[in-house]
Amino acid sequence: MKWIAAAGLLALATSQGALANEALLKANNCMACHAVATRMIGPAYKDVAAKYKGQKDAEAALALKIRKGSSGAWGPIPMPPNPQVSEADAATIAKWILQQK
């Protein structure tokens, strides 16, 4: 019985973390240009995760792109810099993006 309760708490914590990270994306206006599964102005988060899959420095690289912006990686429309996003939040967002499938 105890392991069932522990599994339930783990599932709840995991889902709350996912919701919190999605809230972080919305709070930083990321969802204005990106969606989880479909391309909008920028690439879908699932596509970003697929592109960076297996790269050991992917989380740091994405966090840097979130804060500093980038151009040319996904076409002619550049991603503007987001200096209002803290380094910690950028790392959290990057980690969440890389978990999308």
C-alpha positions in Angstrom: 0.0 0.0 0.0 2.8 2.4 0.8 4.4 2.1 -2.6 1.0 2.9 -4.2 0.8 6.1 -2.2 4.4 6.9 -3.1 3.8 6.3 -6.8 0.7 8.6 -6.6 2.7 11.4 -4.9 5.5 11.0 -7.5 2.9 11.2 -10.4 1.3 14.3 -8.8 4.6 16.0 -8.3 5.7 15.3 -11.9 2.4 16.6 -13.3 2.6 19.7 -11.2 6.1 20.3 -12.4 4.9 20.0 -16.0 2.1 22.4 -15.3 4.4 24.8 -13.5 6.8 24.8 -16.5 4.0 25.4 -18.9 2.9 28.3 -16.7 6.5 29.6 -16.9 6.3 29.4 -20.7 3.1 31.3 -20.7 4.3 33.9 -18.2 7.3 34.6 -20.4 5.2 34.9 -23.6 6.9 31.9 -25.2 3.5 30.5 -26.3 3.0 33.6 -28.5 5.4 32.1 -31.1 5.6 28.5 -30.1 3.3 25.5 -29.4 4.0 22.0 -28.2 3.1 20.1 -31.3 2.6 22.5 -34.2 4.8 25.1 -35.8 3.7 28.6 -35.4 6.0 31.6 -35.9 8.7 29.5 -34.3 9.2 25.7 -34.3 7.1 23.3 -32.2 8.7 22.3 -28.9 8.5 18.7 -30.0 10.5 19.5 -33.1 13.1 21.4 -31.0 13.4 18.4 -28.7 13.9 16.0 -31.7 16.6 18.3 -33.2 18.6 18.4 -30.0 18.0 14.8 -28.9 21.2 13.2 -27.7 23.3 16.4 -27.6 24.9 16.6 -24.2 25.0 20.4 -24.2 21.5 20.9 -25.5 20.0 22.2 -22.3 22.6 24.9 -21.9 22.5 25.8 -25.6 18.7 26.2 -25.6 18.8 28.2 -22.4 21.3 30.6 -24.0 19.1 30.9 -27.1 16.1 31.7 -25.0 17.9 34.6 -23.3 20.1 35.9 -26.1 17.9 35.0 -29.1 19.0 33.3 -32.3 18.6 33.4 -36.1 18.9 31.0 -39.0 18.4 27.7 -37.0 14.7 27.3 -38.1 14.4 29.6 -41.1 14.4 33.3 -41.8 12.5 34.6 -38.8 14.8 35.3 -35.9 14.0 34.5 -32.3 14.3 37.8 -30.4 16.3 37.9 -27.1 14.4 37.5 -23.9 16.7 39.1 -21.3 13.7 39.3 -18.8 13.9 35.5 -18.5 16.3 34.6 -15.6 19.0 32.1 -16.2 17.3 29.7 -13.8 14.0 30.0 -15.7 15.7 29.6 -19.0 17.3 26.4 -17.8 13.9 25.1 -16.5 12.2 26.0 -19.8 15.0 24.4 -21.9 14.8 21.2 -19.8 11.0 21.1 -20.3 11.3 21.6 -24.0 13.8 18.8 -24.3 11.4 16.4 -22.6 8.7 16.9 -25.3 8.0 13.9 -27.5 
